Structure formats: structure tokens, C-alpha cells
Amino acid sequence: MTLSFDCLDARRSTPSRQLAGPGPDDAALLRMLVSAVRVPDHGKRVPFRFLRIAGAARAELGALLVDRALQRDPDASEAVLDKDRKRFTHAPVVIAVIARLGPDDKIPESERASSASCVCFALLQAAQAAGFGAQWLTGWPAYDPVVLGRLGLAEDERITGFVHIGTPQIEAPERERPDPRALLSDWVAA
Ligand SMILES: Cc1cc2nc3c(=O)[nH]c(=O)nc-3n(C[C@H](O)[C@H](O)[C@H](O)COP(=O)(O)O)c2cc1C
């Protein structure tokens, strides 16, 4: 078995606005999730779950966001509201990665949240390996208690990310990456 640097180094996000259909069907999505759940997980707690937002549910969520945005700011501009209305309608499939962070005697919450973050990254990789484009987004809906309630999250659950998945309409733009040589140092005993 060889793991290719080419595959790892080719990863980049495709902006959600540039993702269109077709998206992954059930089989393709489940195949991606098989890879996405292979994350380091201290204590094997499986501190994550998935919620799919697809089809008509995307616009319904957009309408809900507009209502909530107006509650938060009755003077919100039409441009702001339009962004919220369309937030989930570009990509055909959005997977909310939900961290499950209930009380735990042994494993710190931050470590369990880290595992859920790894899932988002692994899902980005898997989507690209399957020929799709993807982007990990949050934004205010990921932190708004009313929205979280409407998405069915429990008190001890958090949105780690909305992973938007679809067919790229453009070749995703590359951006400058950090130079690891500038980030690496050696510890030496004083
Ligand atoms: C936790 C997290 C939340 C993010 N939320 C947003 C967001 O709400 N909006 C946004 O434009 N990018 C967001 N990003 C950044 C994109 O996922 C992505 O990294 C960016 O488009 C650069 O692309 P790249 O993955 O090719 O570096 C977020 C990234 C992380 C890790």
C-alpha cells in the first residue's frame, strides 16, 4: 500500500459558490464517510456524527436563516439576507459534522473536538479523492443557538463544520501555503 504525496498535496478547497450538481449519491457519500471516520480518537469515543442537508432542505434552511437573521438584526440589508438565503443552496450536498461533547471523566473536551475537526479534514480529502470539490465553512449559523436547535443539536453538541460537497465549476484557485521550514524548530535541552 502506498500513500501518495501527490494526493495529499493536491488538496484545496473549492469555494461553495463554485460547487454544483451532481453531488455524491448515497453510495458515494457513504464511501467518503468510511474514510472520514478514520480519525485519531482518544478513548475511541466517536465524538462526532453527521447531518446531511440536501435537496429541498437546503432552501428550507436558507429561509430559516433569513427569519433568524432578521430576528438578530431587523435592519439587515437585502444583500445580507440574500447571502443567508443562498448559503446552503450552492453545493448539492452539505454535511454538517457535529461534535458530541458530553461529560467525560477521562478525555478532555478539546481532544474530542479535535477528533471532530479531523473528520472535517478527512471528509475534504475523501470528497476530492472521489472526484468532487468541497469546502469547510462555518459562519454565524454554526454558532447560533436557535439555528442549532432547529438543526436538532443537543445541548452538548456543536457544529464543527459544514462541509459543502459538489462538482467544481472551476479549477479551484491555489493560494500561497505556509513554508514549513519557517515553522519548524528543534527543541534542545537548556
Ligand atoms: C473551522 C473552519 C471554519 C471555516 N469557515 C469558513 C467560513 O465560514 N467562510 C470561509 O470563507 N472560509 C472558511 N474556512 C476556510 C475554508 O474552509 C478554506 O480553508 C479556504 O477556503 C481556503 O482554502 P484551502 O482549504 O484550499 O486552503 C474555514 C476553515 C476552517 C478550518
The ligand as a Tripos MOL2 file, in Angstrom:
@<TRIPOS>MOLECULE
LIG
   31    33     1     0     0
SMALL
NO_CHARGES

@<TRIPOS>ATOM
      1 C1        -13.0970   25.6920   11.2130 C.3       1 LIG1
      2 C2        -13.0620   26.3750    9.8790 C.ar      1 LIG1
      3 C3        -14.1060   27.2090    9.5020 C.ar      1 LIG1
      4 C4        -14.0810   27.8810    8.2970 C.ar      1 LIG1
      5 N1        -15.1320   28.7000    7.9770 N.ar      1 LIG1
      6 C5        -15.0740   29.4360    6.8520 C.ar      1 LIG1
      7 C6        -16.1320   30.3330    6.5340 C.ar      1 LIG1
      8 O1        -17.1410   30.4230    7.2370 O.2       1 LIG1
      9 N2        -16.0070   31.0780    5.4080 N.ar      1 LIG1
     10 C7        -14.8900   30.9890    4.5810 C.ar      1 LIG1
     11 O2        -14.8180   31.6840    3.5870 O.2       1 LIG1
     12 N3        -13.9080   30.0880    4.8460 N.ar      1 LIG1
     13 C8        -13.9670   29.3420    5.9560 C.ar      1 LIG1
     14 N4        -12.9570   28.4560    6.2380 N.ar      1 LIG1
     15 C9        -11.8100   28.3390    5.2940 C.3       1 LIG1
     16 C10       -12.0760   27.3640    4.1370 C.3       1 LIG1
     17 O3        -12.5050   26.1240    4.6140 O.3       1 LIG1
     18 C11       -10.8170   27.1070    3.3010 C.3       1 LIG1
     19 O4         -9.7640   26.7180    4.1230 O.3       1 LIG1
     20 C12       -10.4290   28.3060    2.4850 C.3       1 LIG1
     21 O5        -11.4050   28.4890    1.5070 O.3       1 LIG1
     22 C13        -9.0340   28.1520    1.8410 C.3       1 LIG1
     23 O6         -8.9820   27.0170    1.0190 O.3       1 LIG1
     24 P1         -7.9280   25.8360    1.1930 P.3       1 LIG1
     25 O7         -8.6160   24.7920    2.0190 O.co2     1 LIG1
     26 O8         -7.6230   25.4080   -0.2020 O.co2     1 LIG1
     27 O9         -6.7590   26.4150    1.8860 O.co2     1 LIG1
     28 C14       -12.9730   27.7240    7.4220 C.ar      1 LIG1
     29 C15       -11.9440   26.8490    7.7710 C.ar      1 LIG1
     30 C16       -11.9810   26.1890    8.9850 C.ar      1 LIG1
     31 C17       -10.8410   25.2550    9.3510 C.3       1 LIG1
@<TRIPOS>BOND
     1     1     2 1
     2     2     3 ar
     3     2    30 ar
     4     3     4 ar
     5     4     5 ar
     6     4    28 ar
     7     5     6 ar
     8     6     7 ar
     9     6    13 1
    10     7     8 2
    11     7     9 ar
    12     9    10 ar
    13    10    11 2
    14    10    12 ar
    15    12    13 ar
    16    13    14 ar
    17    14    15 1
    18    14    28 ar
    19    15    16 1
    20    16    17 1
    21    16    18 1
    22    18    19 1
    23    18    20 1
    24    20    21 1
    25    20    22 1
    26    22    23 1
    27    23    24 1
    28    24    25 2
    29    24    26 1
    30    24    27 1
    31    28    29 ar
    32    29    30 ar
    33    30    31 1
@<TRIPOS>SUBSTRUCTURE
     1 LIG1         1 GROUP 0 **** ****
